[in-house]
Structures are given as structure tokens and as C-alpha cells.
Amino acid sequence: MEATSDALSLDSTPSMPPSAVRAAKDITFGSIAGMVSKVFEHPFDLTKVRLQSQVLDTTARFNGPIDCLVKTWKNEGVRGLYRGLPAPIVAAMLENASLFMSYSELQNVIRRINSQPLSHDLPLPQLALAGAGAGAITSFLLTPVELVKCKMQVQMIAPKPLSVSIPESTVSATLDSSLGPVSRPLPGPIAVLMSVIRTEGIRGLWLGQTGTLIRECGGGAAWFATKEFVGTTLIKRRGSELTRKDIVPWESALSGACAGGIFNFSMFPADSIKSTMQTEEDLRPRGSNAPKPTFLGTAKAMYRAQGVKGLYAGCGITVARSIPSSAIIFLIYDGLSSRFG
């Protein structure tokens, strides 16, 4: 009798619906993949932002990605290469968790609209559509975090301290616009965040949202579609009866590497404009009464300054780091999905 009652109590225990379980797994697996990849790629991302932010300068601080890395290493050390890392780690966890969860859920929405079973494999155009939607959703989470990240990454090359109040004990050695050592307080991510809210309000956290939306929407479509196309092609070489779930680690890494390169190259100008907008006040302050930078206005200014080359400043190192970084993301995500369902 006791065994029967125990069985009944176990059966009556409420369980999470399958969709909630899948969403939780997407969030967890995506967060882990994003965090690991960001630690690897952060010095290269810092280099990209610094190269993008100097396009409108009359005199360039750096002659290229290698020069930027070397000068950062010499003047700021390892700590300088990882300046602003907490914000990108949070961004990477948010980005990948949101991307993978939204991508899965939007695929299910498309299946329901078409009256298809949830196990049905969607064609590539519909996967690209789901990827674009996932990127659009994710962009609204990313812009505030990337704003803080970009501001922190140019702290050491800004012509004057950021207007935030911090204790004198936190004053550190830094560089002026000519890379000479000076003493300047360097605010952390919370101080930068609060400074933006004080001066611009909550809305100010979404400076550069247009660029992020274009990058993530178009990039999400390219990223997921490329990964699915290359991955499926590799899988089918082993057997026509195999499905996407039969992908092996090296196929995940290779298809992810291709996806990373396509994403970053195709959407790079939008990212350059966004980064320039987000660092404009720090590197080229115009005063509180000056009009705020706009996406089109910044794009025109960058094009007038350096042409198409200016819109692709830092593209080489960005694509180079995105290839192994994206490979790591999909290797971890697909591996965790395969291991834990």
C-alpha cells in the first residue's frame, strides 16, 4: 500500500513542460558557450573597437591591428588587453542564450504556422528567417552592455577622464591621446553605466541600437543559415539518412567557423558605425548641447573621412578571431545538446 501511494505521489508531481525544459537548456548551453568564447577573443575585440573608434580622428593612434595589440601590451600589459572584460562576458552570455533560445522558439512558431510537427526540419530560408528574428530580439539586450564595453575599451586612449565620480584610491596609470603616460581615474563598468544614466537617462543606454539591430538581424540570419548549410552538407557526406542531430564535433567546429567569418564580414560596417557612435563622446567630446550622433550621420562622416576603408577598420582581425570563436561556440553548444539533450 505504501509503495502504491509513493508511486501515485511521484506521478502527481508537477513537471516542467518540454518547451520550458528546451528553453532552459538553450539558455544554459548558450551562456556557457558564449562565456568561454569571449575569454578567448576579448583582446582582439578590444583591438577592433580601438581601430573603429579612430576613424574620425585627424591622426590615427594605431597603424593597424598588430600595432594596436603591441602598443596595448607595452603600455597597459595583460590587464589592458582584457580591459572591460566583465561587460563582454555578460554580453556574450546574454547574446548566445538569447540567440539560441529565440532561434529554437521561432523555428517552432514557423512550424506551427505551417501546421508541421515540431520534429520537422525546416528548409534553409526559414532557418535564416528564424535566425534574423533571433538576432533582432537579442539586439535590444546587447546594446546597453556593448555601450559600457566600448566606453571601457577606449578609456586608456581618451583625451580626458570620463565624467564619473570615483574614489582617488582607484586612480591608475593610463595614456593620453598620444599614448604618453598620465594619471587618470578609470571607472569600472558600474560607474560607466551609472554615468550614462545620469547624463543621458535610461534611453541613453540604447545609443547605437540601429547599428546593433542591423548587425544582429542580418548577422543572425547569416550565422545560423551558414552553420546549418555547412553542417548539413558535411553530415550528408557521411550518409543521406542522417539528420542535423547526427553532427559530430569536428563538423560543429568547422561549420561554426564558417558561420563566424560570414557573420562578421557581412555586417561589419554596421558594427563600425555603432562602435564609433558609442565612443564619440569619450574620444571627441562636443559638449552637452551638441546634437547626439545618429546612425546615418556617423556613417556619412566615416565615409567622408576614409571611404569604404573606414567602414571596415579592424575587419581583418575581427574576422580572424571570429572564426575560432564561433567554432568554440557551436562545438560547446552542440556538444552539450548532444550530451544532455
Buried (B, 14 or more C-beta within 10 A) or exposed (E): EEEEEEEEEEEEEEEEEEEEEBBEBBBBBBBBBBBBBBBEBBBBBBBBBBBBBBBBEEEBBBEBBEBBBEBBEEBBEEEBBBBBBBBBBBBBBBBBBBBBBBBBBBBBEBBEEEEEEEEEBBEEEBBBBBBBBBBBBBBBBBBBBBBBBBBBBBBBBBEEBBEBEBEEEEEEEBBBBEBEEEEBBBBBBEBBBEBBBEEBEEEBBBBBBBBBBBBBBBBBBBBBBBBBBBBBEBBEEEEEEBEEEBBBEEBBBBBBBBBBBBBBBBBBBBBBBBBBBBBBBBBBEEEEEEEEBEBEEBBEBBBEBBEEEBBBBBBBBBBBBBBBBBBBBBBBBBBBBBEEE
